[in-house]
């Protein structure tokens, strides 16, 4: 699992680690790891050209020491100092001793094989200053790969926000632990391929601010039926979705639930919608009337394509009055916006996209997109619910300030009608199987994104139905030993 820590936690861990180490040991470890990655990218030492963009802090020091190691291996290293009066003096001396050069000629960027971004690091705030931005823009036009030190300069380490010009890296080498910005868009989208170098902070780090499931973590958490389990033990999910206008929403939500392992689905809806569901999924049990009278369920999914009329309001009130987990999506979120509050003891999972979250909070969509972490946490606290904010990096925040889950398996091909309905069904199936709300969201988002990647193959349009078809394959690819 990837664990991410904020700047304050990293600084405290560094201080604690340095108290028991010789001076400069942490920077030496970081520089060694950075130089190793750079050498791997270059593929050779002699004849290779590296340019260091050097800021005034420890980030610049890391770049200079790494440059010294590269120069010692025969790489031609030039350093462009953004603030010569505040440069890391020991790092600069090491570079010069190893044969590296200090230059003021930005033309070296035009022939570099690799450029090291040591401008700001995790202590920066706001976008790059004009002089730095000009150098970064010139480097981007040149032939060299851009390698960011700890994270791309101009990106806020704690939130992933980008408030001005920033580095777009091909590779980011971070130290000690992942930073939230490397997992959350828009910052994550500027990081390129990422790697974390162990510099010995692990024993000094607190609980993470953020975590991201990897394949082994998903495999360990997926609910697998035992030999004696029946459909009820596997989890019965109730689904209230669709309308005569949006028949497909119900079909897709139910399909997502079945493909994600629901032992049984009870569907509640108008006869026309129920007929479409039963025609596609004959194993589903259908009912009409209020959901609470439909029979035993372990969780409910409400909202996809369901409308916002009085009947939909009555359904929402009825479901919220139950004592089982409930997932609200799409039109149910619109109704929740009208209510303005959610008072409920049983677990509740909201699955908005950015526009829906903006309406829930009464802010602009652009504000949510720019500050995704801030707003998903705010919504979770305001509504007392777990909130899954859909997007290129999906965030799942709990109501009690728990570490935020981040999912990175998403793909742009998921931007297709109905994919959110499939996700609702998949997450609902995991809720019904007994997963807690935040893990249900994280697991569902992981499988949903992976299924979309499988459906898209090497890059081709997909449909929501295609995601359903590949959900079992996504499950098998993560945990083949559990497919017994």
N, C-alpha and C positions, 0 to 999 in steps of 0.2 A: 504494500500500500504506500502511496505517496502521502507524506505528512508535510504540511506547510506551516510555517511560523511567521509571525509578523516581525517588524523591525525591532521593536522593543525587546521581544523575547530572544531574538538572535543576538542583539547587543549584550544582553545580560548573560547569555550562554557563552559568548566569546570572552567576556570579562572573567567569568568563573573558570573557563578552561585556561586562559592565559595566566591566571594566578598560580597554576601548578606547572607552568612550562617555561623554558628559556625565552628571553625576549625574541620576538620575531618568528617564533615557531609556527604560529597559525598562518601567518602570511607566507612563510616558506612552503607549508603544505598546500595552500591555495595556489601559489604560483607554480609549484611542481605539477599539480593536477591540470592547471590551465595550459602549461607548456606541452604536456603530454598530449592533450586533445589537439592542440594546434599542430604538433608534429604529425599526428595521425591524419589530419585534414590535408596537410601539405603533401604528404607522401614521400617527401625527400627533405633533406636539410640543405646541402650545398646547392647554391644557385637559386634557392627560394627567397622571396622578398616579403617581409612583413612590416607593416606600419602600425605603430602604437598611437592611438589617440588618448592622450594622458591628461586626466583631470588632476585636481589638487588634493584629493583625499586618499584613503586607503585603497579605493578602487584603482586609482592611478598607480599606487604602489604595487598592487598585484600585477598589473599589466607590465610595469617596468621590470620586476623580478622575473616574470615569465619571459619577457623579452631577453633578459640576460641569459637565461637558460637556453633559449633558442639561438642566440648569437654564439654561445659557447659550443653549440653543435654545428656551427657553420652557416646558419641562416643569416642573410642580410637583414638587419633590423634598423629601422628608422623610427624615431620618436618625435611626434608633433606635440609640443607642450602647450596646453591651452592657457595655463597661468604659470609662467616660468618662476615667478616669485614665490609660489606656494606649492611647488612640486615636492613629492616625496624624495627627500635628498638621498637617503640611503639606497633606495631603489634606483634612482638615477645614477648614482655612483657605481652600483653593481652593473648596470647596463653598459656604461662607458668602459669599465674594466674588461667586460667580456667582448668588447669590440663593436657594440652598438653605437649608433650615431644619433645626435640631436640635430634636428633640422627645422627650418622655418618655411621650407619649400613644400607647399601642399601638392605640388606636381608628383611627389612620390606616390600619392594615392592612385595616380593614373596607371601605374605599372605594378601595383602590389598584387601578390598572390593571396594575401590574407591581411585583413585589417582587424585590429583588436580594439574594441570599444571599452576603454577604461576611463570614461569621462566622469560619470557620476556615481553609479551604484545604488545601493538600497537607501542611502541617506538623502537622495534627491527628492525634490518636489517641484511640480510644474514641468513645463516643456524645456527643451534645450535653449540655451541662450543663442543669440544670432551667430556668433563666431563658431560655436560648436555645431550649430545646425548647418552652416555653410559647409564645414568640413565633412559632416556626415552625408550631406547631399552629394558632394563631389565623390566621396567613397562609393556611394550607391551607384554612381554612373560608371565607376571603374570596374575592373575585372575581378577584384579580390573578394573572397568570402568575408562576411562580417561576423566576427565572434564577439559576443557580449560577455563582459566580466560580471558575474553574479546575476544581472538582469539587464535588459536593454535600457540605456540611458534615456531619460525622459518619461519612463513608465513609473507610476506610483507602486512601490513594492507591496504595500498592504492591501491595495484594492484593485490593482490592474488598470486603474484609470489613466488616460492619456490626455493631458490638458494642453498640449502644444506639440511642437516638433519633437520627434523621438526617433531613436535608432530602430531600424527593422533588421534584425539579426538573422543570419542563416543558421547559426548555432549559438546557444547560450550555455555557459559553464557556470553553474551556481555552486555555492559552498556550504557544507554543513547540514543544510536542510532546504527543502523547496520553499520558495517564497510564494505567497498567494498570487502575485501578479503573473507568475509563470503558469498558473492553472486557469485564470479567469480572463476572458476577453473583456476589453480589447487588447489588454497587455499581452495575453498569451499568444495572440495572433501575430505579435511582433517578435516573439522569442525564437522562432524557428525550431530546430531540433534541440532538445534540452538534455543536459546530463548533470548529475549532482555528484560533486567530489566530497568524500568523507574527510573532514579535517579534525574530527574528534570532538564534536559538540554534543553528540547524542546523549551522554549522561547528564548534561546540564540543561537540556531543553524541557520545557513544561509540556502539558497537553497541547496538541496542535490547534491552530485556529481553523484549519481546513484539512480535508483529507480526500483522496481520490482513489477509488477502487481500481485495482489491477485484476487481471484474469484470475489469478489464484485466490484473491479475496472474494471475487464473485462466486467461484466454484465452492468455496467454503460456506457461503451463505445461502445458496439456492436451496429452496425446500424440495426435498426428495421423498416420495412416499415410501413407507416401510412395507414389508411383505404383507402385513395384515391390515393396512389402511384401506378404508373405503372412500367413496367420493366426498363424504362429509368431512372426514379427517383431512383430506387433501385441501378442502376449502370450497365453500359454496359462495359464489359472488352474485349479488343482485345488481342488475344494470337497469337504469332508467335513462333512456336516451332516444333520440330520433323523434321525428314528427312527420306528418304527411309531406311537408316541404323538404325535410332532410332525412329520408329513409336510410340513406347510406351511413349516416353517423352511427346509428344503432347497429347496423351490420358490422361496421368496422370495430366499434368498441367491444362488441361480443367476440368477434374474431380475435382481437388482441388478447382478451382474457383466456380464451380457449388455448391459443397457441403458447401462452405463458404459463400454462399448467393448472388452470382452474379445474377442480374436480367436477364442478357442475356450475352452470350459469342459470339463474332465474331472471327472465326478462319481464319487465313491467312496462306496458305501453299500449297505445291505441291499436285496434285490431289490424289496421292497414300496416302499421309499422311492425307489429308482432308477426304478421304474415311474411313480410320480407325477411325478417330475422330467421324464422323457422324454415323458410325456403332455402336459405344459405347454410344454416346451421341446425339441422334437424334434431340434434341432441339437446338443444336448449329447451327448458321448461318455461312456458309463457303464462302470464297472468295479466289481469287488468285490475283497476281500482287503485287503492293506495298501497305503496310498497310494503308498509308494515304488516299488511294482511296477506302478503304473497307467499309466506312460508319461511322456513329457517334459512338464514344466510349468516356468513361470518364477516361480510363487508359489503358496502354499496358503492357503486359508481353512478353519479348523477350529473347530467348536464349536456353531454355532446348532442347538439342539434335538437335539444328538447324544447326550445322556445322560452318566452318570458311572460306568458299570459297567466291568468289567475290559476288555471289548473297546474301550471308548472310551479307556481308559488306554493300551492297546497302540497304538492309532492315534495318540494324541498323542505318545507316545515315538518312534514311527516318523517322524512328520513333523518333530519337533524335531531328529531326526538328519540331516535333509537339509541341503543347502547353499544353498537358495533362501530368499527372504523368506517369512515365515509370519505370518499374522494369526490371533490367538486371540480368540474371542468366547464369551460365554454359558457353556455347560457346560465348554468348554475352560478358561475362567478358574476355574471351580470346581475342576477337576482341578489347575490350577496352584496354587491356594490350598493344596491338600493337599500338593503337592510342596514348596511354600515357597520355591522358587528356580527360576531359569531360567538355565542355563548354555549359551550359544549364541553362536557367532561371526557367523552370518548375521543379517541384520536381522529383528527381530520387532516386530510391532505388536499391542498389546493394546487392546481397545476396550470397556472396562467402563462401566457406568452407576455412579452413586454407591454403590449398595449393593454391587455387585461389587468396586469399588475398596476399599470399607471392609473387605470380607472379605480381600482380598489383603494389606491392611496391618494387619489385626487391630485396627481402630478402629471407632467407631460411625459409622453413616451420617450422622447429624446433624453430626458433626465434619467429614466430607468436604464436605458441603453448605456449611458455614459457612466453610471454608478450602480452597476448591477448588484454588487455585494451589499452595498448600503441599503438598497431598496428591498432586496429579498429578506434581509434581516429585519428591517422595519416592518414589513408586512407580516412576518411570522410573529413578531411581538404584538403587533396591533390586533391581530385576529386570534391570537392564541392557538395557532395551527401550524403544521408543517407546510412550508411553501416550496414548491418545485417551480423554479423560473426557467422555462424552456428557452433554448438558444443554442448557439454554436458550442458554448460551454454551459451545460445545464447546472444550475445551482440548487441545492436542497438545504433549506435552513429550518431548524426546529424552533419552537416557541420559547424555549428556556435558555437560549444562547449557546446551544450545543455547537461543537465544531461543524462547519458547513461542509456538506459533501459537494464535490465537483465531478461532473462527468465529461470526459473528453472524447467519447466515441462518436459524437455527432458528426454529421456530414451535411454539406449544403444540399445534397439530394433529398434530405428530409423536408425541405421547404416545398411540400406538395400537399394538396388538399387531403384531409383525412388522416394524416400521419399522427396528429395529436390525439385523435379518437382512439387510434391503436395503442398509443402510449397509455392513455387512461385505462383501457382494458387490461393491459399488461400489469400496470402498477396495482390495479384493483385485485387482480388474481393473486399477487404476492401479499397484499394486505389480508386477503381471505385465508391464505395459507399460514398466516401467523407472523409474517415479517412486521416489525415495527414501522411506523409511518416513514421515517427518514430513510431507513434501509430499503423499504419497498420502492420509494422513489428513486434511490440511487441504483438499485438493481434493475428496475424497469427501464430507466434511462440508458443504462449500459447495454442491456440486451437489445433495446429498441434501436440505438445507434449502430450497434454491431450488425444487426439484421439489415439495416439500410445499406451499410457498407457492402455486405455480401450481395444484396440485391443489385447494387449499382455496379458491382464487379470492378472493372478497370475504369469505369466512368461512363455511366449511361443513365438516362432518365428512369425513375422508378415510380411506382404507385403505392398508395397506402396498402392496398391488397397484397402487393409484392412484399411489403414488410412483414405482414402476417405470415405469408408463406415461408419466410426465412427465419422467423423467430425460433422455431425448434432447432434449426441448424446453428443459429447463434448460441443457443443453450448448449448444444453438443460440443461446439468448438471450444467453449470455456470449460466445460466439465464432462468430457467424454466418459470418464470412469463412472459417472453417476447415471448414465443413460442405460440402466439395467432393466 
